[in-house]
């Protein structure tokens, strides 16, 4: 019966692939997502600016009735 304890095994390179003699190339820097953050903040501000008058009208309607 096999042991219930997990033992990690080193991954095996398939035999049909040539042996890698050089290390893999360096990865580039991650993309700059700063502009997406700015666009998201602007969109959130627009939504809030459009929502506030409706909320104010709703509150006034509730209080006046």
C-alpha positions, 0 to 999 in steps of 0.5 A, a space after each residue: 500500500 503506498 504511503 499517504 504522504 505526498 512527495 514532490 517529484 522533479 518534473 521530467 523533460 520529455 525525451 523527444 525535446 532537445 536538451 536546453 543548453 542556455 537558460 531561458 531569456 529574462 522576462 520583461 518588466 510587467 506592463 504599466 497599468 497606471 493609466 487604467 487606474 486613472 481611467 477607473 478613478 475618473 469613471 468612478 467619480 463620474 458615476 458618483 457625480 451622476 448618482 448624488 443628485 438622484 440620491 438627494 432627490 430620493 431622500 427629499 422625496 422620502 422626507 417630504 411624504 
